[in-house]
Amino acid sequence: MEKEKFIEIISTNKNLLYKICNSYCQNSSNRKDLEQEILMQLWKNIKSFDGRVKISTWIYKVALNTAISNYRKDCKRIDKPNEIDCSIFSLPDFEYDSELDEKIKILRKLINGLTKLDKALILLYLDSFKQKEISEILGISETNVATKISRIKTNLKEKFSNY
């Protein structure tokens, strides 16, 4: 795949990358490292994209798996030799807190406090992914997705009302 097409795909889907990076790494330098790792994984694996799912679903799965893997390593970057110059794919800094009102800040804090699976589920749900797509991305049944989303929403509502 040519670089220009890849950059276009990344640009189109940058909001979901922001969301994943921001949710799994609170420190800005670690977040940049995670961003670079996700972009590298996407670049390395783009040839495996076969079109059976939407490109955004595939990107979400790769990004989420990379973020969870990094999360398990406490967001510490393991240096690997670069196959391409990652700087051409760098996403511009995105100011989340300056643009969010107080309720969204509270909700984001509550979401960040969820378990890895619950956080992934709710982020996918908030991005309007269908239960089937969430099931495919996370490798759990559609019924389990529906049950967990319902429980997470109830839990978040309860915690939110305590603020």
N, C-alpha and C positions, 0 to 999 in steps of 0.2 A: 504494500500500500504506500502510496506517495505521502510525503510529509504534509503537504497542503490539505489533502483530504482528511488526514488524521487530525490536524489542527482544527479543521472545521467541525469534525465530530466532537472533539473535546470542547470547543467553544460553545456548541449547541447544548452540551450536557454539563456545563461548568457549574450550574447551580446545585446539582445533585452531588458533585464532587466537593463543593464548598461545605455542603451539609454534612457529608460523611467526615471530612477532615475536621471540621469544627466540633463534631459530636464525639470523636474518638481521641482527639488531642487538644487539650486546653491551652497548652503552651505554644506560642506562635512559632518558635523555631522548630519545635517538634512537629507542628502542624505542617510547616513547609517541607520538612523531611518526609512526612507521610504523603503529602501531595506529590512529591517527586517519585516516591516509591510506587504510588498508584499509577502515575503516568507511565513509569517504566513497565509496570506489569501490563497495562493496557497496550502499550506499543509492542511488547514482546508477544502478546497473545492475540492481537487483532486478526492475525491470519487464521486463527481457530474459530472466529466468529462465522457461523454458517447461515445466519438469517432465520433460524427457526423461531427466534424470539426477537422482540424489538431491540434495537441497538442500545437503547437506554436501559433496558432490563439487563442485558449482558454487561454493560458498563457498571451498573449498580452492583451486580454480583461480584465482578472482579474487584471493584473498589472496596466493597464491604468485606470481602475475604481478606484483602490486603490490610485493611484497617484493623480488623479483628486480630489478625496475625501480629501486627505491630503493637496492638493494645496488650496482647499477652506478653510482649517483650518490654512492657512499660514505656512504649513509644520511643524506644531507643533505636536509632537507625543503624543497621548493619551495612557497612560500606561494601558495595559490590562494584565491579568494573562496569563503567557505562558503555553501552553499545552505541548510544547516540548522545548528542549534546542535549541534555534535558532542559537547558535554559530556554530553548525555543518553545517549550511547552508550558513554561511557568505561567501560572494563573495570577492575575493581579491581586494585590491585597484587597480584602473585602472587609469592610467595617460592619460587623454585625451589631455590636452593642450600641453604637451611635444612632442606629436607625430603628432600633426596636423599642416599643413602648414597654412599660413596666410589666404588664401581664405576660407578654411574650418572653421577657427575660425570666420570669418565674417559671413559665412552662418549660423553657429550654433547660433551666436548672433541674427541674423535676425529671425531664427526659434523660439528662445526663446522669442522673442517679439510678437509672434502671439497669438491670442486668444487660449483658451484651446482646443476648437474643431478644429481649423485650425492646431494647433500644432500636435494634435493627428492624424489628417488626413495626414499631410505631413510626419510624422514619419512612419506611416503605409505604405504610398506610397513608401517612400525611402527604406523600408524593403521589397519591391516587393510583398506586399499583393495585391491580385486582388480586383477590385472594389466591387465584391460581398462579399468578406471576410471583407473588410473595412465597408461595409454597415451593415453586421451582427454584427460586433464588436461595432460600434458606434450607431447603431439603427436608421440610416437614409437611404433614398432610394439610389439605385445605381446611378440614374440620378443626385441626389443631390451631391453624392460623386464626380462624374465626373466633374460637374460644379464647385464645390468648389476647387477641385485640380487644375483645369485649372486657376482659379482666383488666388489661392495662388501662383502658379508657376509664373504667370505674375507679381504679386505683389513683390515676392522675386527677380525676375530678375531686375525689375525696381529699387528696393532699393539697390540691389547688385551693379548695375552699377553706383550708386551715391557714392560708396566708392572709 
